[in-house]
Amino acid sequence: MAESVSVWTGPLGADAPVGQLVSNALTKGSARLHRAILMVEKGEDDAIHQVRVSCRRLRSDLKLFRKLLAGSWAQELRTDLAALANACGEARDLEVIAALVRETASSEEDQEHVETILTTLTVGLDRAAARSKDVVTGDSTTLLLETVEAVSAAPELKPKASKPCSDVLPELLKAADRTFSQAADKLKPWTPDDDWHEVRLLAKRLRHAADTSAAVLGDEAKETATHAAKYQELLGQHQDHCAAADALTAMAADAAAQDDPELSFTLGRLTERHRAARKPLREEFLSLYHRP
């Protein structure tokens, strides 16, 4: 059985039906995505990244409230939002990698090689940005935005959504916190990169859940959001260095295939520098996470 959220005329507090919070969160997410798409259409700076961020935030809210949502529409919407976010991901990743290479390349490197690497990354970035813009301004994204706006206005909800926020939100936030903690507890300095990346995604999801709940749960949720944001920042830096190392490794293989051992050597030096940057970030995260 599905129902639409009832109109709540009072302030969105602990006594408000949690379904109203769901509707509010989705409405804000819809507006955020709409603004980001307009930024892309106007050619504004950071626009592609904002589309990606908007998609991820909406997906996090849909994940948080999944037990309150009736039918299969939420999972289908999460899939479509993931596809749009992925279409915007390559350009953002290359932008970050290029910035890191500029930051970490030293005077010891062959500057001609560094410029060649940066030019390759910039050309790739421009092409990826053009592909992303085509997707964001295309018909499929227009239909996706219309769907998001429609379901935000009247999401299909389960009867549980009529319960007060104070009855439902704590358990939703605890579930997100528990999922993050179970994964973070397993991290060791030698844990593979992919596991660290997964914990970063869970930290981001926890922060979004706490941010969404803070209007109702107050200081406790705000504190959770603050801690999660610190974890996300550290693990985000870690992931950037991992991505840079992977990209440079692929470029080194191409250079070797083209019989350019000197360029391959420079790429190898830069790769090792980014791999080495993971260690202090892992140590800082583990120290912060296990702090009493």
Secondary structure as the mmCIF struct_conf table of DSSP 4:
data_model
#
loop_
_struct_conf.conf_type_id
_struct_conf.id
_struct_conf.beg_label_comp_id
_struct_conf.beg_label_asym_id
_struct_conf.beg_label_seq_id
_struct_conf.end_label_comp_id
_struct_conf.end_label_asym_id
_struct_conf.end_label_seq_id
STRN STRN1 GLU A 3 SER A 4
HELX_LH_PP_P HELX_LH_PP_P1 VAL A 5 VAL A 7
BEND BEND1 GLY A 10 GLY A 10
BEND BEND2 LEU A 12 GLY A 13
TURN_TY1_P TURN_TY1_P1 ALA A 14 ASP A 15
BEND BEND3 ALA A 16 ALA A 16
STRN STRN2 PRO A 17 PRO A 17
HELX_RH_AL_P HELX_RH_AL_P1 VAL A 18 GLU A 41
TURN_TY1_P TURN_TY1_P2 LYS A 42 GLY A 43
TURN_TY1_P TURN_TY1_P3 ASP A 45 ASP A 46
HELX_RH_AL_P HELX_RH_AL_P2 ALA A 47 LEU A 64
TURN_TY1_P TURN_TY1_P4 PHE A 65 PHE A 65
HELX_RH_3T_P HELX_RH_3T_P1 ARG A 66 LEU A 68
STRN STRN3 LEU A 69 LEU A 69
BEND BEND4 GLY A 71 SER A 72
HELX_RH_AL_P HELX_RH_AL_P3 TRP A 73 ALA A 87
TURN_TY1_P TURN_TY1_P5 CYS A 88 CYS A 88
HELX_RH_AL_P HELX_RH_AL_P4 GLY A 89 THR A 104
TURN_TY1_P TURN_TY1_P6 SER A 107 GLU A 108
BEND BEND5 GLU A 109 GLU A 109
HELX_RH_AL_P HELX_RH_AL_P5 GLN A 111 VAL A 136
TURN_TY1_P TURN_TY1_P7 THR A 137 THR A 137
BEND BEND6 GLY A 138 GLY A 138
HELX_RH_AL_P HELX_RH_AL_P6 ASP A 139 ALA A 153
BEND BEND7 ALA A 154 ALA A 154
STRN STRN4 GLU A 156 LEU A 157
HELX_RH_3T_P HELX_RH_3T_P2 PRO A 159 SER A 162
BEND BEND8 LYS A 163 LYS A 163
STRN STRN5 PRO A 164 PRO A 164
HELX_RH_AL_P HELX_RH_AL_P7 CYS A 165 ALA A 184
TURN_TY1_P TURN_TY1_P8 ASP A 185 LYS A 186
TURN_TY1_P TURN_TY1_P9 PRO A 189 TRP A 190
BEND BEND9 THR A 191 THR A 191
HELX_RH_AL_P HELX_RH_AL_P8 ASP A 193 LEU A 217
TURN_TY1_P TURN_TY1_P10 GLY A 218 GLY A 218
HELX_RH_AL_P HELX_RH_AL_P9 ASP A 219 ALA A 257
TURN_TY1_P TURN_TY1_P11 GLN A 258 ASP A 259
HELX_RH_AL_P HELX_RH_AL_P10 PRO A 261 ALA A 276
TURN_TY1_P TURN_TY1_P12 ALA A 277 ALA A 277
HELX_RH_AL_P HELX_RH_AL_P11 ARG A 278 TYR A 289
TURN_TY1_P TURN_TY1_P13 HIS A 290 HIS A 290
#
